[in-house]
Amino acid sequence: MPVYLSQTLTDSLIDQTDAFLNKAVSEWQMLPHHQFAYKTSPEKWSANQCLMHLNSYGRYYLPKIEKAIEDAIQQQQQPAIRFTAGWLGNYFTQMMLPKETGVPAKKMSAPKEHTPKSNEDSYAVIAEFIEQQEKLLRLLRKAKQVDLNKVRIPISIATFIKLKLGDIFLFLIAHNYRHILQAERALQNAGVPLKKLDGFAVRGEMMK
């Protein structure tokens, strides 16, 4: 399993999340609803629905991450120099990442509770996404005070399974990247010129 320098890993995830936030602030919130909600066919997701999907995950994970970090700080937990990914967490992360072409490596169906049923007001959806990314940045910075190996978070699809905090961060941000690319493809189909997002890059890996 990959082994990372904890502080360098956290910094790279901060940079990645900051790029997502900047895209939402500088590009997406300027677009009219009809473009952000554009769908090429009924079964395809609009960019708006991609963010609705991500927001539903954020509503689940961010409060749990926040509480787990606060509990670890209160227990005076010390950060570890290295983070070792778990086999299941690493599997989930790799499953999220697209190929170099930007096409998803593996197509998956979203869990029912995270599947958007409509095209809600895009301005509210984007505002929530921005708020969540700002909170995720705060949590990533606070996570530097704790051990990414010891803090555990229950996953949304099976709460009896708990993954390391480092794996949850990696999965969550890789998942964001996957659907942000999907949102960009939907927007390009709607005729929106976009600035290309850099590839998913995680620094701090020491060995495999």
C-alpha positions as CSV (number, residue, x, y, z in Angstrom):
1,M,0.0,0.0,0.0
2,P,1.2,3.6,-0.7
3,V,3.0,5.3,2.2
4,Y,3.0,9.1,2.4
5,L,4.6,11.9,4.3
6,S,1.5,13.1,6.2
7,Q,2.2,16.8,6.1
8,T,3.1,16.8,2.4
9,L,0.0,14.6,1.6
10,T,-2.2,17.1,3.4
11,D,-0.7,20.0,1.6
12,S,-1.2,18.4,-1.8
13,L,-4.9,17.7,-0.9
14,I,-5.3,21.3,0.2
15,D,-3.9,22.5,-3.2
16,Q,-6.2,20.2,-5.1
17,T,-9.3,21.3,-3.1
18,D,-8.3,24.9,-3.5
19,A,-8.3,24.4,-7.3
20,F,-11.8,23.0,-7.1
21,L,-12.9,26.0,-5.1
22,N,-11.3,28.5,-7.4
23,K,-13.1,26.9,-10.4
24,A,-16.5,27.1,-8.7
25,V,-15.9,30.7,-7.6
26,S,-14.3,32.1,-10.8
27,E,-16.2,30.1,-13.4
28,W,-19.3,28.2,-12.3
29,Q,-21.2,30.8,-10.2
30,M,-21.0,33.2,-13.2
31,L,-23.0,30.8,-15.4
32,P,-26.8,31.0,-16.0
33,H,-28.9,28.2,-14.7
34,H,-29.9,27.0,-18.1
35,Q,-26.3,26.2,-19.0
36,F,-25.3,24.7,-15.7
37,A,-28.5,22.5,-15.7
38,Y,-28.1,21.5,-19.4
39,K,-28.4,17.8,-20.2
40,T,-27.7,16.1,-23.4
41,S,-30.2,13.3,-22.7
42,P,-32.6,12.4,-19.8
43,E,-30.3,9.8,-18.4
44,K,-27.2,12.0,-18.4
45,W,-26.3,14.3,-15.5
46,S,-26.0,18.0,-15.9
47,A,-23.1,19.9,-14.3
48,N,-25.6,20.9,-11.7
49,Q,-26.5,17.4,-10.8
50,C,-22.8,16.4,-10.6
51,L,-22.5,19.0,-7.8
52,M,-25.7,18.0,-6.2
53,H,-24.2,14.5,-6.0
54,L,-21.0,15.8,-4.5
55,N,-22.9,18.0,-2.0
56,S,-24.8,15.0,-0.7
57,Y,-21.5,13.2,0.1
58,G,-20.2,16.4,1.8
59,R,-23.3,16.6,4.0
60,Y,-22.5,13.1,5.2
61,Y,-18.7,13.2,5.5
62,L,-17.8,16.7,6.6
63,P,-19.6,16.7,10.0
64,K,-18.2,13.2,10.8
65,I,-14.7,14.3,9.8
66,E,-15.0,17.5,11.9
67,K,-16.2,15.6,15.0
68,A,-13.5,12.9,14.7
69,I,-10.7,15.5,14.4
70,E,-12.1,17.5,17.4
71,D,-12.2,14.3,19.5
72,A,-8.7,13.4,18.5
73,I,-7.4,16.9,19.4
74,Q,-9.2,16.7,22.8
75,Q,-7.5,13.4,23.4
76,Q,-4.2,15.1,22.6
77,Q,-3.4,12.8,19.8
78,Q,-0.1,13.5,18.1
79,P,0.3,13.6,14.3
80,A,2.3,10.8,12.6
81,I,5.2,11.5,10.2
82,R,3.9,8.9,7.7
83,F,0.4,7.8,6.6
84,T,0.0,4.3,5.2
85,A,-3.1,3.9,3.1
86,G,-5.4,0.9,3.9
87,W,-6.1,-1.6,1.2
88,L,-9.8,-0.9,1.1
89,G,-9.3,2.9,1.2
90,N,-6.7,2.8,-1.5
91,Y,-9.0,0.6,-3.6
92,F,-11.9,3.1,-3.3
93,T,-9.6,6.0,-4.2
94,Q,-8.1,4.3,-7.2
95,M,-11.6,3.3,-8.4
96,M,-12.5,7.0,-8.5
97,L,-9.6,8.3,-10.5
98,P,-10.1,8.7,-14.3
99,K,-7.6,7.6,-17.0
100,E,-5.2,10.1,-18.4
101,T,-7.8,10.9,-21.1
102,G,-10.1,12.2,-18.4
103,V,-12.6,9.3,-19.0
104,P,-13.5,7.4,-15.8
105,A,-11.5,4.2,-15.3
106,K,-14.7,2.4,-14.2
107,K,-18.3,3.3,-14.7
108,M,-20.4,3.0,-11.5
109,S,-23.9,3.7,-10.4
110,A,-24.4,6.2,-7.6
111,P,-26.0,4.9,-4.5
112,K,-29.7,5.8,-4.4
113,E,-29.4,8.2,-1.5
114,H,-26.7,10.2,-3.4
115,T,-28.5,10.2,-6.8
116,P,-29.9,13.6,-7.8
117,K,-33.6,13.4,-8.7
118,S,-34.0,16.8,-10.3
119,N,-32.2,19.9,-11.5
120,E,-32.3,22.2,-8.4
121,D,-31.5,26.0,-8.5
122,S,-27.9,26.0,-9.7
123,Y,-27.0,29.1,-7.8
124,A,-27.9,27.5,-4.5
125,V,-26.2,24.2,-5.5
126,I,-22.9,26.0,-6.4
127,A,-23.1,28.1,-3.2
128,E,-23.4,24.9,-1.1
129,F,-20.5,23.3,-3.0
130,I,-18.3,26.4,-2.4
131,E,-19.2,26.4,1.3
132,Q,-18.3,22.7,1.5
133,Q,-15.0,23.1,-0.2
134,E,-14.1,26.0,2.2
135,K,-15.0,23.7,5.1
136,L,-13.0,20.8,3.7
137,L,-10.0,23.2,3.4
138,R,-10.3,24.1,7.1
139,L,-10.6,20.4,8.1
140,L,-7.5,19.5,6.0
141,R,-5.5,22.1,7.8
142,K,-6.8,21.1,11.2
143,A,-6.0,17.4,10.4
144,K,-2.3,18.3,10.6
145,Q,-2.7,18.1,14.3
146,V,-3.8,14.5,14.4
147,D,-2.7,11.0,13.2
148,L,-4.2,10.3,9.8
149,N,-3.7,6.6,10.5
150,K,-5.6,6.4,13.9
151,V,-8.6,8.6,13.3
152,R,-11.4,6.5,11.7
153,I,-14.5,7.6,9.8
154,P,-17.5,5.3,8.9
155,I,-18.2,5.2,5.1
156,S,-21.6,6.3,3.8
157,I,-22.6,3.1,2.0
158,A,-21.8,0.8,5.0
159,T,-21.4,2.7,8.3
160,F,-20.1,-0.4,10.1
161,I,-16.9,0.0,8.0
162,K,-14.5,2.6,9.2
163,L,-11.6,3.9,7.1
164,K,-8.5,5.9,8.2
165,L,-8.9,9.6,8.0
166,G,-6.2,9.8,5.4
167,D,-8.0,7.4,3.2
168,I,-11.3,9.3,3.6
169,F,-9.6,12.5,2.5
170,L,-8.0,10.8,-0.5
171,F,-11.3,9.1,-1.5
172,L,-13.4,12.2,-1.0
173,I,-11.1,14.5,-3.0
174,A,-10.6,11.9,-5.8
175,H,-14.4,11.5,-5.9
176,N,-14.8,15.3,-6.2
177,Y,-12.2,15.3,-9.1
178,R,-14.1,12.6,-10.9
179,H,-17.4,14.4,-10.9
180,I,-15.9,17.8,-11.5
181,L,-14.5,16.4,-14.8
182,Q,-17.9,15.0,-15.5
183,A,-19.4,18.5,-14.8
184,E,-16.9,20.0,-17.2
185,R,-17.9,17.6,-20.0
186,A,-21.6,18.5,-19.5
187,L,-20.8,22.2,-19.6
188,Q,-18.7,21.8,-22.8
189,N,-21.8,20.1,-24.3
190,A,-23.7,23.2,-23.3
191,G,-21.3,25.4,-25.2
192,V,-19.4,26.7,-22.2
193,P,-15.6,27.3,-22.7
194,L,-13.8,26.3,-19.6
195,K,-10.3,26.4,-18.2
196,K,-8.9,22.9,-18.0
197,L,-8.4,21.5,-14.6
198,D,-5.0,20.0,-13.8
199,G,-4.7,16.3,-13.3
200,F,-5.2,14.8,-9.8
201,A,-1.8,15.0,-8.2
202,V,-1.0,13.7,-4.7
203,R,2.4,14.5,-3.3
204,G,4.2,12.9,-0.4
205,E,4.2,9.3,-1.6
206,M,7.3,7.5,-0.4
207,M,6.9,3.9,-1.6
208,K,4.4,1.4,-2.9
